[in-house]
Amino acid sequence: MDDERKTCRIRHETARRRTLTVAEKVQLTPAYLSIRFTCADFGDFSSASPDDHIKLFMPGAPAGGGKPPMRDYTPRLFDEASGTFVIDFALHEDPGPATAWAIAAKPGDTVEIGGPRGSVVISDAFAAYWLIGDESALPAIQRRLEEWPDKQIHVLAAVSGAEEELALQLGANHRVQWVHRPAHEAASSTGLLAALEASFRADSETFVWIAAEAGVTKDLREAVLATGHPLSQIKASGYWTWGQADTTAKFE
Ligand SMILES: Cc1cc2nc3c(=O)[nH]c(=O)nc-3n(C[C@H](O)[C@H](O)[C@H](O)COP(=O)(O)OP(=O)(O)OC[C@H]3O[C@@H](n4cnc5c(N)ncnc54)[C@H](O)[C@@H]3O)c2cc1C
């Protein structure tokens, strides 16, 4: 592979925590909540890739003792000049501490974040990109579309119905294909696989990014590889795992 097409890993020395203060809650869809925070402490904050994640530390000690829970979220938008930081929350069934906190949060509430500790930067030298995911991946997908307004990007995304299709900011070369499946079938890869198999062809000029429930990610990655698409041109992550709290999965 050409050097300019290599995926590059960057480490940030920004492990320290920052405090975010809730400024505004915007219900983007019935199950999608965007929270705009103010942050007076951007300092050395750095997020080099749209699929970076921060750790969100839930306030307060847990009832049974131990460390406060933390969960991974995408820095959807951040602007040091205006002190703005946005995190978008997919409101799922069986909400854990992060989702419960977001639902209950009110202006003035504070929460701490840490990171991103690193970034995996996908080369911008490919002719085309496929971004495939579920609700948890939409913040990273939206950020990617906004950061690459002129690139050829095909988004394939699963949500529970037409009312959950987010209004994405699309450039002239961006295409979006929505797949609908009920929320209780979020761990089923059937719809995404059918859409992928109908329209994706292996291509040495294309990079494929996948983020969804871990089992769905695994199935999609295998389906992409089965087309003969090069492994080095796939990045696949399990953003959560059906029936398990605080679980992510990496596929190298
Ligand atoms: C790199 C990265 C970036 C991420 N960015 C975002 C983001 O910007 N926005 C976002 O909403 N999520 C994002 N996620 C996913 C998020 O971290 C998980 O969904 C997390 O489990 C939510 O925490 P919780 O406290 O709500 O639920 P947990 O306590 O972790 O889990 C409780 C229950 O809910 C289920 N569950 C968890 N997430 C989902 C889901 N999305 N849909 C259906 N059921 C679920 C679990 O299987 C479990 O049964 C990201 C994950 C990663 C790895």
The ligand as a MOL file (V3000), in Angstrom:
LIG
                    3D

  0  0  0     0  0            999 V3000
M  V30 BEGIN CTAB
M  V30 COUNTS 53 58 0 0 0
M  V30 BEGIN ATOM
M  V30 1 C -15.2410 4.6280 20.2330 0
M  V30 2 C -16.6920 4.6570 20.7040 0
M  V30 3 C -17.4570 5.7990 20.4890 0
M  V30 4 C -18.8110 5.8180 20.8760 0
M  V30 5 N -19.5440 6.9500 20.6630 0
M  V30 6 C -20.8540 6.9810 21.0240 0
M  V30 7 C -21.6300 8.1660 20.8340 0
M  V30 8 O -21.1180 9.2290 20.4380 0
M  V30 9 N -22.9570 8.1220 21.1420 0
M  V30 10 C -23.5370 6.9670 21.6470 0
M  V30 11 O -24.7460 6.9700 21.9070 0
M  V30 12 N -22.8110 5.8510 21.8610 0
M  V30 13 C -21.4940 5.8390 21.5870 0
M  V30 14 N -20.7480 4.7240 21.8200 0
M  V30 15 C -21.4110 3.5560 22.4210 0
M  V30 16 C -21.5510 3.6960 23.9370 0
M  V30 17 O -20.2570 3.7630 24.5380 0
M  V30 18 C -22.2960 2.4480 24.4650 0
M  V30 19 O -23.5500 2.3630 23.8690 0
M  V30 20 C -22.3950 2.4200 25.9820 0
M  V30 21 O -22.5880 1.0680 26.3540 0
M  V30 22 C -23.5420 3.2500 26.5190 0
M  V30 23 O -23.4710 3.2040 27.9350 0
M  V30 24 P -24.7500 3.0170 28.8520 0
M  V30 25 O -24.3310 3.4070 30.2200 0
M  V30 26 O -25.9220 3.6920 28.2470 0
M  V30 27 O -25.0790 1.4490 28.7670 0
M  V30 28 P -24.2870 0.2030 29.4160 0
M  V30 29 O -24.3340 0.2650 30.9120 0
M  V30 30 O -22.9310 0.1000 28.8030 0
M  V30 31 O -25.1910 -1.0170 28.9280 0
M  V30 32 C -26.4950 -1.2720 29.4810 0
M  V30 33 C -27.2790 -2.1340 28.5020 0
M  V30 34 O -27.5630 -1.3810 27.3220 0
M  V30 35 C -27.1350 -2.0800 26.1530 0
M  V30 36 N -26.6380 -1.0640 25.1850 0
M  V30 37 C -25.5210 -0.3090 25.2790 0
M  V30 38 N -25.4220 0.5280 24.2210 0
M  V30 39 C -26.4960 0.2620 23.4300 0
M  V30 40 C -26.9370 0.8010 22.1890 0
M  V30 41 N -26.2620 1.7920 21.5230 0
M  V30 42 N -28.1030 0.3150 21.6660 0
M  V30 43 C -28.8000 -0.6680 22.3010 0
M  V30 44 N -28.4250 -1.2190 23.4890 0
M  V30 45 C -27.2760 -0.7510 24.0450 0
M  V30 46 C -26.0450 -3.0420 26.6450 0
M  V30 47 O -25.9550 -4.1710 25.8120 0
M  V30 48 C -26.5400 -3.3920 28.0450 0
M  V30 49 O -27.4870 -4.4360 27.9740 0
M  V30 50 C -19.3900 4.6790 21.4820 0
M  V30 51 C -18.5990 3.5490 21.7350 0
M  V30 52 C -17.2680 3.5450 21.3510 0
M  V30 53 C -16.4220 2.3110 21.6180 0
M  V30 END ATOM
M  V30 BEGIN BOND
M  V30 1 1 1 2
M  V30 2 1 2 3
M  V30 3 2 2 52
M  V30 4 2 3 4
M  V30 5 1 4 5
M  V30 6 1 4 50
M  V30 7 2 5 6
M  V30 8 1 6 7
M  V30 9 1 6 13
M  V30 10 2 7 8
M  V30 11 1 7 9
M  V30 12 1 9 10
M  V30 13 2 10 11
M  V30 14 1 10 12
M  V30 15 2 12 13
M  V30 16 1 13 14
M  V30 17 1 14 15
M  V30 18 1 14 50
M  V30 19 1 15 16
M  V30 20 1 16 17
M  V30 21 1 16 18
M  V30 22 1 18 19
M  V30 23 1 18 20
M  V30 24 1 20 21
M  V30 25 1 20 22
M  V30 26 1 22 23
M  V30 27 1 23 24
M  V30 28 2 24 25
M  V30 29 1 24 26
M  V30 30 1 24 27
M  V30 31 1 27 28
M  V30 32 2 28 29
M  V30 33 1 28 30
M  V30 34 1 28 31
M  V30 35 1 31 32
M  V30 36 1 32 33
M  V30 37 1 33 34
M  V30 38 1 33 48
M  V30 39 1 34 35
M  V30 40 1 35 36
M  V30 41 1 35 46
M  V30 42 1 36 37
M  V30 43 1 36 45
M  V30 44 2 37 38
M  V30 45 1 38 39
M  V30 46 1 39 40
M  V30 47 2 39 45
M  V30 48 1 40 41
M  V30 49 2 40 42
M  V30 50 1 42 43
M  V30 51 2 43 44
M  V30 52 1 44 45
M  V30 53 1 46 47
M  V30 54 1 46 48
M  V30 55 1 48 49
M  V30 56 2 50 51
M  V30 57 1 51 52
M  V30 58 1 52 53
M  V30 END BOND
M  V30 END CTAB
M  END
